């Protein structure tokens, strides 16, 4: 993950502002800003690419200062983002209640929305889908959990009644470059 789309950063910023309020959000922007990237004076552009270390820094500050070192909050962040983004980018699948088709389309559009990693979706049977996200390098657990939250909430918004996620591998583990998980949809 050499670069990430600004949309990923913005979604984290919006989550924090929604959860903690504008003044906390402004202080957060000051904390993550540097001479090279002053987020208070020059807002993030959702279509631009940003260095991966910016996302790592954002997630570290969120984890330490706002999530009480509870990495599982990143799954909630992903779920919240799905609530905000799925209707904008995947409204057909919401309207038609097509969860599998949403997942396939997300895999196709992921590079345009996120800008890093390659996602494969493979049906194992009528109910189970294998998802592999190859980051090409190790990434923080926060990134994996936020994607899992986004995907599972997106599936629900697109009509899945019951979802079971079984994690097989995580790119945050030593020596792993991929997140692999099975999703059972009812």
C-alpha positions in Angstrom: 0.0 0.0 0.0 2.3 2.7 -1.2 -0.5 5.2 -1.6 -4.1 5.5 -0.5 -7.0 7.6 -1.9 -8.1 10.6 0.0 -11.6 9.1 0.3 -10.1 6.6 2.9 -8.7 9.5 5.0 -11.9 11.6 4.7 -14.0 8.7 5.8 -11.9 8.4 9.0 -12.1 12.2 9.6 -15.8 12.2 9.1 -16.3 9.3 11.5 -14.3 11.1 14.2 -16.1 14.4 13.7 -19.5 12.6 13.8 -18.5 10.7 16.9 -16.6 13.4 18.9 -17.6 16.7 17.5 -16.0 19.5 15.5 -13.6 20.8 18.2 -12.1 17.4 18.8 -11.9 16.8 15.0 -10.0 20.1 14.6 -7.5 19.2 17.3 -7.1 15.8 15.6 -6.2 17.5 12.3 -3.6 19.7 14.1 -2.1 16.6 15.7 -1.7 14.7 12.4 -0.5 17.7 10.4 3.1 18.2 9.5 5.0 20.9 7.5 4.5 18.8 4.4 0.8 18.1 4.9 -1.2 20.6 6.9 -4.7 19.2 7.0 -6.1 22.2 8.8 -5.1 24.6 6.0 -5.4 22.3 3.0 -8.2 19.8 3.3 -7.9 16.3 2.0 -9.1 15.8 -1.6 -11.0 12.5 -1.8 -9.8 11.8 -5.4 -6.1 12.5 -4.7 -3.5 9.9 -3.6 -1.7 10.2 -0.2 1.3 8.3 1.2 0.4 5.2 3.1 2.2 6.5 6.1 -0.4 9.2 6.4 -3.1 6.5 6.9 -0.9 4.7 9.4 -0.4 7.9 11.3 -4.1 8.7 11.3 -5.0 5.2 12.5 -2.4 5.3 15.3 -3.7 8.6 16.6 -7.3 7.5 16.4 -6.4 4.3 18.2 -4.5 5.9 21.0 -6.3 9.2 21.5 -9.9 8.4 20.5 -10.5 4.6 20.5 -8.9 3.8 23.9 -6.5 1.4 22.2 -9.5 -0.7 21.2 -8.6 -1.8 17.6 -12.0 -3.3 17.1 -13.5 0.2 16.9 -12.0 0.2 13.3 -14.6 -2.4 12.4 -17.3 0.0 13.6 -15.6 2.8 11.6 -15.9 0.6 8.5 -19.6 -0.1 9.2 -20.3 3.6 9.7 -18.5 4.4 6.4 -20.6 1.8 4.6 -23.7 3.6 5.9 -22.4 6.8 4.3 -20.8 5.5 1.1 -22.8 2.5 -0.1 -25.8 4.6 -1.2 -23.5 6.9 -3.1 -21.5 4.4 -5.0 -23.6 1.2 -5.0 -27.2 2.4 -4.9 -28.3 -0.1 -7.6 -27.3 -3.0 -5.3 -29.1 -1.4 -2.4 -32.3 -0.7 -4.4 -32.3 -4.2 -6.0 -31.1 -5.9 -2.8 -28.2 -7.7 -4.5 -25.5 -8.4 -1.8 -23.3 -10.8 -3.9 -23.3 -8.4 -6.8 -22.4 -5.6 -4.5 -19.4 -7.5 -3.3 -18.3 -8.3 -6.9 -18.7 -4.6 -7.9 -16.8 -3.5 -4.8 -13.9 -5.7 -5.8 -13.9 -4.2 -9.3 -14.1 -0.6 -8.0 -11.9 -1.0 -5.0 -8.8 0.4 -6.6 -10.6 3.5 -7.7 -12.1 4.1 -4.2 -9.2 3.0 -2.0 -6.2 3.0 -4.3 -4.3 0.1 -2.8 -4.3 -3.6 -2.8 -6.1 -6.0 -5.1 -9.3 -7.8 -4.1 -10.6 -11.1 -5.4 -14.0 -12.5 -4.7 -14.6 -16.2 -5.3 -17.9 -18.1 -4.7 -17.2 -21.4 -2.9 -20.9 -22.4 -3.0 -24.4 -20.7 -3.0 -23.8 -19.2 0.5 -20.0 -18.9 1.0 -17.7 -16.4 -0.7 -13.9 -16.3 -0.3 -12.5 -12.7 -0.2 -8.8 -12.1 -0.7 -7.3 -8.7 -0.4 -3.6 -8.6 -1.4 -1.9 -5.5 -0.1 1.5 -6.6 -1.3 2.9 -5.8 2.2 2.0 -6.0 5.8 -0.6 -3.4 7.0 -1.9 -2.4 10.4 -4.8 -4.4 11.8 -6.9 -1.2 11.7 -7.0 -1.3 7.9 -8.1 -4.9 7.8 -10.9 -4.4 10.4 -12.2 -1.3 8.7 -12.5 -3.1 5.4 -14.2 -6.1 7.0 -16.7 -3.7 8.7 -17.3 -1.9 5.4 -17.9 -5.1 3.5 -20.2 -6.8 6.0 -22.3 -3.6 6.6 -22.5 -3.1 2.8 -23.7 -6.7 2.3 -26.5 -6.0 4.9 -27.5 -2.7 3.2 -27.7 -4.7 0.0 -30.1 -7.3 1.4 -28.1 -9.9 3.2 -30.1 -11.1 6.2 -27.4 -12.9 8.1 -23.6 -12.7 7.6 -20.9 -14.8 9.2 -17.3 -13.8 8.6 -14.5 -16.2 9.2 -11.0 -14.7 9.1 -8.4 -17.0 7.7 -5.4 -14.7 7.4 -4.6 -11.0 8.1 -2.0 -8.8 6.4 -1.2 -7.4 9.8 0.3 -10.8 10.8 4.0 -11.5 10.6 4.9 -12.6 7.1 1.4 -12.1 5.6 0.6 -9.8 2.8 -3.0 -10.7 2.3 -6.3 -10.6 4.2 -8.3 -13.7 3.6 -11.8 -14.3 4.9 -14.8 -16.4 4.1 -18.2 -14.8 4.2 -21.4 -16.9 4.6 -24.5 -15.0 3.5 -28.0 -16.0 4.2 
